[in-house]
Amino acid sequence: MGEQMSARTDNPAAPTTEARSAPPQGAPTVGPWTIETLARNGEVLQRQRVATLPIRMGRAYDNDFIVDDDYAAPHHALVDTGPDGKLLLRDLGTRNGIVHKKRRVKELAMGGDTVVRMGHTTLRIRPASHPVPPELRDRTMHGWEGMVPGLAGIVLTILSALLAAWLTDRNNIDLQRYVQWPAAAIGVGLVWSGLWSFGNRLFGRRARLGRHYFIFGCGLAVLLGVRLLASVIAYAWSLEWVTGYASHAAVVTVAGMIYFHLATVTPQLRRRLRIVCAVLAVIASVLVLAGNQQRHGIMADELYMPVLLPPELRASPDAPVAQYINQVGAMKKEIDAERGGQ
């Protein structure tokens, strides 16, 4: 027993129980401490509580906190109280070191929000007294998970594709067309929602493929519905500007789809995401206007309204022939004046 006590005293690398449980006077924090391993988006992947100091960190099994990372050294870092009584993280002479704010450091004072990287592992250390924010309001539709929203999205996608095929079918019923369009729409939806699900799994905790596919199906249905509604309104009341600027409704719809995708990935950032998606929609609309002006000489999407629907849908009164001739004559004068000016 005496030999063991002597060995502990002679070996400074083996701290005694008294040394580990008695930090210097004036230390602002008192154990236990919680070591949190973080994902790229800042979410906590793992928590481990350590009761006493110092805290040995590394890949070896004799550490207080084992770092499961091939790029971390067997004995990578040591956490102890510094001269000022605060936590101090010290590199133990490793190859990859400790990185803080993209700069390698030999030692660093650790606050509750100080984030460092050891190898490929990002972590922080927080005392038991570290404040936490109040709980978030739960707006999650817990019953709308899994296959149910995915199947609903597939149904919306198929119906939208069938409607689009029927509206553009100028011949007799072509069965091949009504098979290819839904199949292509489903494939595009799987690729689109799969990419968002990959991001959801990477930056969140779950893939949520069903929800992302439902968002795609709703977006596709809204795009087709807005286009059809704009055509009917423009034809019924002779409002050419409705179809002339219909692309901006499509821009808003796509921005809304992107918002709901991002809100599914990071629901805690809904307010910021609304602002970002609104700004992106405005920028996209401005670019569309500029592109139309460059191609057509006008800001509208089309030079004229190319919509032709059954006459029964007309709600505005027909223009007399004399009025039409007068409009054509006025148009001719404008064209002749432009030619004369050239």
NUKOL-278043 format. One record per atom (N, C-alpha, C, O): residue in three letters; x, y, z. Coordinates in steps of 0.1 Angstrom, whole numbers, plus 5000, padded with zeros to 4 digits. Atoms other than C-alpha are relative to their C-alpha. Layout:
BEGIN
alaXYZ...
END
This chain:
BEGIN
met500849885000met500050005000met500950125000met500650224993gly499149884999gly502950245009gly500750024987gly500950134982glu499449995013glu504650154976glu499150064990glu499650144982gln500949955009gln501550234957gln499950155002gln499850234992met500149864997met501150574974met501350074996met501250194991ser498749935004ser504850654967ser500150014985ser500550114980ala500049995014ala504450564931ala499150114994ala499450184985arg500949905005arg501450794927arg500650145003arg500450234995thr499449874997thr503451074944thr501150044990thr501350154986asp498849975009asp506551034922asp499650024986asp500350084978asn500449995015asn504651014889asn499050114999asn497850095002pro501049895001pro503051354881pro499049974990pro497950044990ala501050035010ala501251204851ala498849925005ala497849914998ala501150084994ala499050994874ala499450085011ala499950075023pro500649924990pro496851244893pro499349925011pro498649835008thr500750064989thr495651144927thr498550045000thr498150144994thr501449964999thr492051144936thr499850135007thr498950215003glu500249874994glu492551444959glu500350114990glu499650214990ala499649905010ala494251634930ala498850024990ala498650134986arg501149995010arg491351554907arg498850065005arg498050124997ser501249954995ser488651654930ser500150135007ser499150195013ala499849874993ala490151974944ala500650104991ala501850124991pro499549895009pro490452254918pro500550125008pro500150135020pro499449884993pro492352574928pro498950095004pro497850094999gln501049904995gln490552834948gln499750104990gln500650154982gly500449905009gly488653084928gly499549954987gly499250034978ala500550065012ala487552844901ala498550044998ala497750025007pro501449955002pro484252994886pro499149884997pro497949904998thr500950115003thr482952644876thr500349895009thr501449875014val499950114991val482252344897val499449884992val498449894985gly500550115007gly481851994883gly498649955005gly498250005015pro499450075011pro480451784869pro500050094987pro499350194986trp499949945013trp481251884833trp499449914990trp499549794991thr500650085011thr479551764801thr500750034988thr500850154983ile499349995012ile481551704770ile499049974989ile498449864989glu501050025010glu479351744739glu500749994986glu501550084982thr499650015014thr480251614704thr499050054991thr497850024992leu500949925009leu478751834677leu500149954986leu501149914981ala500150025014ala477551784642ala500450134993ala500750234999arg499649895007arg478352024614arg499150125002arg499550245002asn501049894998asn475152224620asn499950045014asn499050125017gly500149964986gly475852254657gly499249915009gly499249935021glu500950084991glu473451984669glu500949905008glu502049865003val499350084991val474651764697val499849854996val498749804995leu500150145004leu475551404686leu500149915012leu499549805013gln499750084988gln476751274720gln500450085011gln501050195010arg499649934987arg477051384756arg500649905009arg500149795010gln499450094989gln479251244783gln500450095012gln501050195010arg499849934987arg479451364819arg501349955006arg501549835008val498750034993val482851384837val499950075013val499650195013ala500249944987ala482851444874ala501150085005ala500950185013thr498949944994thr486351554882thr501050044989thr501050004978leu498849965009leu489451724867leu501249945005leu501349905017pro499949965014pro491751684850pro499249894991pro498949784996ile500750085009ile489951534820ile500949964988ile501450054981arg499150045010arg492051324797arg499249964988arg498249884989met500850025012met490851304761met500949944989met502149984987gly499350065011gly491951084732gly499449874996gly498349835000arg500550135005arg491550754714arg500249885008arg499649785007ala499750124992ala493050524740ala498949985010ala498150075014tyr501050044991tyr490850334764tyr500250055015tyr499350045023asp499749954987asp492550484795asp499650155002asp499950205012asn500449864999asn491150834788asn498650015008asn497949925008asp501349974994asp488250994807asp498950024989asp497849994992phe500949985011phe486651094774phe500749944987phe501749994982ile499450075011ile487350854745ile499550064987ile498250064985val500449945013val487351014710val500149894990val501249844987asp500150105010asp486250764684asp500350064987asp499450084979asp499649925012asp488250934656asp501449954997asp502349975005asp498750045005asp491150794636asp501050114999asp502250084999tyr499149885001tyr492551144633tyr500450065013tyr501150165014ala499749964986ala492751184671ala501149915005ala501249795002ala498950074994ala495851084690ala499549915011ala498549945017pro500450084988pro495650804717pro499950095012pro498950075020his500149904990his496351084742his500150144994his501250194992his500049885008his495251404725his500150135008his500850225004ala500149884993ala494351664750ala499749985015ala499349875019leu500350004986leu494051744787leu499350135004leu499750245000val500749894995val491551964804val500250015015val500049915022asp499849984986asp492352114837asp499850155003asp499550224994thr500249864997thr492052444856thr501350074997thr502450035000gly498949915002gly494352724845gly500450085011gly499850075022pro499649914989pro496152984866pro498950095005pro498950135016asp501149924996asp493053194866asp498849935006asp497749995009gly501150094995gly490852904878gly499049964990gly498149894994lys501050045011lys489052854845lys500549884993lys501749844994leu499650125007leu489052544824leu501050044989leu500950144982leu498949985010leu492152514801leu500249874993leu500549774999leu499850125009leu492352274772leu501450014994leu501850114988arg498650005004arg495952174764arg500349894990arg499949774993asp499650105009asp497351994734asp501249925005asp502149985011leu499050094994leu499551694744leu501149974989leu501649864989gly499050025010gly501951734714gly499649914989gly500449834984thr500550095010thr499751564688thr500450054986thr500850174984arg499749965014arg500251564650arg498950094995arg499350194988asn501049925006asn496851714641asn499650125010asn498950215005gly500249894991gly496551934672gly498650035003gly497749955001ile501449944997ile493552144684ile499850124992ile500750214991val500349895009val491852384661val498850075006val497850015009his501149914996his489752674672his499950124991his500950204989lys500249905010lys488252914647lys501050004989lys501650104985lys499150035012lys490352764619lys501550035003lys502350034994arg498649984997arg493552824638arg500549905011arg499749875020arg499550104991arg495752564656arg500550075012arg501250175011val499549944987val496352634693val500649895008val500249785007lys499450094990lys498452474719lys499249985013lys499149875018glu500950004989glu496152564747glu499050114999glu499250214992leu501249915002leu492852744750leu499150005012leu498849895018ala500949994989ala490652874778ala498649964995ala498250014984met501250065005met487352684775met498850065007met498650045019gly501349964995gly484052864780gly498949904996gly499149814989gly501150095004gly480652704777gly499749994986gly499149894981asp500450005014asp480252804741asp501349994991asp501250024979thr498750015008thr483952754730thr499949864993thr499849764999val500150125009val483952504701val501449974995val502050064989val498750035005val487152324692val499949874991val498949804992arg499950135008arg488152044667arg501249935003arg502349985003met498950094998met490351754675met499949894989met499049804990gly500150095012gly491051554643gly498850044992gly498750154987his501249985007his487651524627his498850025010his497650025006thr501049994990thr485751564660thr499850145005thr500850205010thr500349874995thr484051884670thr499349995013thr498449915015leu500650014986leu483251934707leu500150135008leu500850225004arg500049894990arg482652174736arg499849945013arg499449835015ile500150054986ile482752144773ile499150105008ile499450225008arg500949914993arg479952294795arg499949955015arg499849835017pro500250034986pro479652304833pro498649975003pro497750004995ala501450034996ala476552194852ala499250125001ala498050125000ser500749884998ser475752554858ser499750084987ser499250194987his500249935012his475652644821his498550024997his497749924998pro501449985002pro472252804813pro499549944986pro500349934977val500650065012val469952644787val498750094997val498050135006pro501249925004pro467152824767pro498749925003pro498849805005pro501350074998pro463452744773pro499749904988pro500249924977glu500450095010glu461852464754glu499350074988glu498650174990leu500649945012leu460652534718leu498549955000leu498249845006arg501450045002arg456952524710arg499949884990arg500549904979asp500050125009asp456252184694asp498950024990asp497750004993arg501049995011arg454552244660arg500249884990arg499649884979thr499850115008thr455651914646thr498749914999thr498149885009met501150095002met452951694630met500549865001met500949804991his499450134997his454051374646his499249884992his499849784990gly500750105007gly451351174628gly500250004985gly499849914978trp499749995015trp452551294594trp501449974998trp502250054993glu498650055002glu455651084592glu500049874992glu498949814991gly499950135006gly456850784573gly499449994986gly499550084978met500650035013met454950634543met498850084997met498550114985val501249935003val451750834547val500250134991val499650144981pro499849885009pro453051174534pro500749964987pro500450034977gly499350045013gly455250994508gly499049954990gly499049994979leu501050045009leu452250814494leu499150114995leu498750114983ala500849885004ala450251134494ala500750084989ala500150134980gly499249935010gly453051304475gly500049934987gly500050004976ile499950085013ile453251024449ile498650024993ile498650034981val501349985006val449451054444val499850134993val499450144982leu500149875005leu449651424439leu500950014987leu500550084977thr499149995011thr452551384415thr499449934988thr499449984977ile500650075011ile450751124394ile498850074994ile498650084982leu501149935005leu447551324392leu500450134992leu499850164982ser499549885007ser449451644382ser500649964987ser500350034977ala499450045013ala451351454355ala498949964990ala499049994979leu501150045009leu448151304341leu499250124995leu498850124984leu500749885004leu446451634341leu500850084990leu500250134980ala499249935010ala449351794323ala500149934987ala500050004976ala500050085012ala449451514298ala498750024992ala498750034980trp501349985007trp445751554291trp499850144994trp499250154983leu500249865005leu445851934287leu500950024988leu500550114979thr499249985011thr448651914262thr499949894989thr500649894979asp500250105010asp447351614243asp499150054989asp497950074991arg500849955012arg446251734208arg499549894991arg498849924982asn500450115008asn445651394194asn499049925008asn498549965019asn500950094992asn443451104205asn500849955012asn502049975013ile499350054988ile444250934238ile501249914996ile501049814990asp498750075002asp447850814237asp500449945013asp500950015022leu499850074988leu448250554264leu501550015004leu501850025016gln498650004996gln452050564262gln500450145006gln501250145015arg499749874995arg452050934269arg499550015015arg500250075023tyr500649994987tyr449850884300tyr500749905010tyr500549905022val499150094992val452350624313val501450075002val501950075013gln498749944999gln455550804305gln500150135009gln501050145017trp500049874992trp454651144321trp499949975015trp500850035022pro499950034986pro453751004355pro501249935005pro501849975015ala498750074996ala456750774355ala501150105001ala501950105011ala498949904999ala459051064347ala499850105012ala500850135018ala500249914989ala457451294373ala500349935013ala500949995022ile499650074988ile457851024400ile501549995001ile502050005012gly498650015000gly461450974390gly500750145004gly501650145012val499549874996val462151354392val499750035015val500650085022gly500349984985gly460351364426gly500949925009gly501349975019leu499150084992leu462451084439leu501450065001leu502050065012val498749945000val465651254429val500050135008val500950155017trp500149874993trp464551594442trp499949985015trp500650035023ser500250024985ser463251464476ser501149925006ser501449935018gly498950074995gly466151224479gly501250095004gly501850065014leu498949914996leu468651504478leu499750085013leu500650105021trp500349934988trp466751694504trp500049915012trp500449955023ser500050104989ser466451374526ser501549985004ser501849965015phe498650024997phe470251334523phe500550125009phe501250105018gly499749894992gly470651684536gly499450005014gly500050045023asn500650014987asn468151624563asn500749905009asn500849925021arg499250104992arg470051314574arg501450055004arg501950025015leu498749954998leu473351494572leu500050115011leu500850125020phe500049884991phe472351814591phe498949985011phe498850075020gly501050034990gly469451664612gly500249865005gly501349805004arg499950134994arg468651344629arg499349894992arg499549774994arg500850095007arg466251184604arg500050044985arg500150164982ala500049975014ala465951164566ala498750064996ala498750164988arg501349955003arg462151224564arg499750014985arg499350114979leu500250015015leu461951114527leu498550034997leu498250094987gly501449995003gly458151094529gly499550155001gly498850194992arg500449864999arg457751454540arg500550084988arg499850174983his499449935011his460151584514his499349974987his499150064978tyr500850035012tyr458251394487tyr498650065000tyr498150104989phe501349934999phe454951534499phe500150154996phe499350204989ile499849865004ile456351884496ile500250014985ile499750114979phe499850005015phe457451804460phe498749984993phe498350064984gly501250035007gly454051664451gly499050125002gly498450164992cys500849884998cys452251974466cys500550114991cys499750184985gly499449905008gly454652204448gly499649984985gly499350084978leu500350035014leu454052034415leu498550034997leu498250084986ala501549985002ala450252044419ala499750155000ala498950204992val500349865000val450352414428val500650074988val499950164982leu499449955013leu452652494398leu499049984989leu498750084981leu501050035010leu450152324375leu498750085002leu498150134992gly501249934997gly447152474392gly500150154998gly499150204992val499849865002val448452824391val500150034985val499550134980arg499949985015arg449352794354arg498649984994arg498350074985leu501450025005leu445852654346leu499150115004leu498350164995leu500949894995leu444052914367leu500450134993leu499450214989ala499649875007ala446053204351ala499549994985ala499150104980ser500450015014ser445253074316ser498550024999ser498050094990val501549985000val441453054324val499750145003val498850204996ile500449864997ile441353394340ile500450104989ile499650194985ala499649925011ala443353554312ala499149994988ala498850094981tyr500950025012tyr441153404285tyr498650055003tyr498050114994ala501449964997ala437853464303ala499850155000ala498850204995trp500149854998trp438453834310trp501050084991trp501150204993ser499049935009ser441053914283ser501050085007ser501450195004leu498949934991leu443753994309leu501349934996leu501749835002glu498850065005glu446853924290glu501250005010glu502049925010trp498949994990trp449154034318trp500049895010trp501049865016val500050114991val447953744339val500949884995val501749835003thr499050105005thr449753494316thr501350064997thr502349994997gly498849945003gly452353744307gly501050015012gly502250015010tyr499250004988tyr453653754343tyr499849885009tyr500049885021ala500350124992ala452653404354ala501249935005ala501249865015ser498850064995ser456253304358ser500450045014ser501149975021his499749964987his456453504389his499349925011his499849905022ala500850094991ala453753294405ala500849875002ala500849815013ala499250124999ala455952994397ala501250025008ala501649935016val498849974991val458953164413val499650005015val500449945023val500549994986val456953224445val499749855004val500049825016thr500350144997thr455852854444thr501249925003thr501349855013val498750074998val459352724440val500750055013val501349975021ala499449954988ala460552954468ala499349945012ala499949915022gly500850064989gly457752824490gly500449855002gly500649815014met499550144998met458852464483met501349995007met501549915016ile498750004994ile462452544492ile499950035015ile500649985023tyr500149974986tyr461352704524tyr499549885008tyr500049865019phe500650114992phe459252404535phe501149895001phe501149825011his498950104999his462252174526his500950045011his501349965020leu499049954990leu464652384547leu499450005014leu500149975023ala500650004987ala462152424575ala499949855006ala499949835018thr500150134996thr461852044576thr501449955005thr501549875015val498750034996val465652014579val500450075013val500950015022thr499649924988thr466152294604thr498850085005thr498750205002pro501349934996pro462752384620pro500350115010pro499450205011gln499749894990gln464452604646gln500350134993gln500550235000leu499649885007leu465352854619leu498950054991leu499250114980arg501149975009arg461952914604arg500050154996arg499750194985arg500149865003arg462053294607arg501150054990arg500850124980arg498949965010arg465453334590arg499749944987arg500050004976leu500250075013leu464453084563leu498950084992leu499050094980arg501049925007arg461353294555arg500650124993arg500350154982ile499449885005ile463453604550ile500949964988ile500950024978val499150045011val466053414529val499249964988val499650004977cys500850045011cys463453254507cys499350114993cys499250124981ala500749885006ala461553584502ala501050084992ala500750134981val498949935007val464853754492val500349934987val500549994976leu499750085012leu465653474468leu498950014989leu499250024977ala501149995010ala462153494452ala500150144993ala499850154981val499949875006val462553874447val501250014990val501050064979ile498850005009ile466053824431ile499649924987ile499949974976ala500450085012ala464653554408ala499050074991ala499150064979ser501049935008ser461753764397ser500650114992ser500350144981val499349895007val464054054389val500849954988val500850014978leu499250065011leu466253824368leu499149964989leu499449974977val501050045010val463153694350val499650124992val499550124979leu500449875006leu462054054342leu501150054990leu500950094979ala498949955008ala465554144330ala500249914988ala500549964977gly499950105011gly465753824308gly499050024990gly499350024978asn501149985010asn462353894292asn500350134993asn500150144980gln499749875007gln463354254285gln501149984990gln501150054979gln498950025010gln466554134268gln499649924988gln500149954977arg500450095011arg464953864247arg498850064992arg498950064979his501249965007his461554024238his499950154999his499150194990gly500249855000gly461954394244gly498950045010gly498750165011ile501149974990ile459154374271ile500349915012ile501049815011met499750074988met459154254306met499149885002met499449795010ala500950124999ala456254004301ala500749884994ala501649884987asp499450125004asp456953644295asp499749974985asp500549904978glu500450035014glu455153644261glu499650134993glu499250224999leu500449895008leu454553884233leu498550024999leu498050134998tyr501550005001tyr450853784231tyr499549885008tyr500349805012met500650114992met448453554250met499849884991met498949894982pro500250115009pro448753214234pro498949905004pro499049785001val500950094994val445853064253val498750004991val498150114988leu501250025008leu442852924233leu499249905007leu499649785007leu500950094993leu440052774253leu498650004994leu498350084986pro501350005006pro436452684246pro499350145002pro499550205013pro500749874999pro434252994239pro499150025012pro498850135017glu500949994988glu431952904268glu500750065012glu500050115021leu499349954988leu434653014292leu500250165000leu500650225009arg499949865001arg434553374279arg499050075009arg497850045008ala500849924991ala433253614306ala499850154995ala498850214998ser500149865005ser434053954290ser499350004986ser499349914979pro500849995013pro431854074261pro501050014988pro502150064989asp499250005012asp433154024226asp500150144994asp499250224995ala499849875006ala434654334209ala499450004986ala499549914978pro500649995013pro432854464178pro501150004989pro502350034992val499050005011val434554424144val500650134998val501850154995ala499549875003ala434854794140ala501150045010ala502150105006gln498949984990gln436754824173gln501349934997gln502349984999tyr498850085003tyr439054554162tyr500850064988tyr502050074989ile499349945011ile439754724129ile500750135004ile501850164999asn499349884995asn440455054147asn501349975007asn502350045006gln498750044992gln442954884170gln501149954990gln502249994992val499050045010val444654724140val500650124993val501850134990gly499649885006gly444755064123gly501050085008gly502050135004ala499149934991ala446355224153ala501349935002ala502449995002met498850085000met448854944155met500850024988met502150034989lys499349985012lys449754994119lys500750145000lys501850154995lys499449874999lys450355364125lys501350005008lys502350065005glu498850014992glu452755284153glu501249934994glu502349974995ile498950075007ile454655034132ile500650084989ile501850094987asp499449925011asp454955274103asp500850125006asp501850165000ala499249894994ala456155544127ala501449955004ala502450025003glu498750064996glu458855314140glu500949984989glu502150004989arg499250025013arg459955224105arg500550134995arg501650144990gly499649875005gly460055584095gly501150065009gly502050135003gly499049954992gly462155674125gly501349934998gly502449995001gln498750075002gln464755404116gln500650054987gln501750004983
END
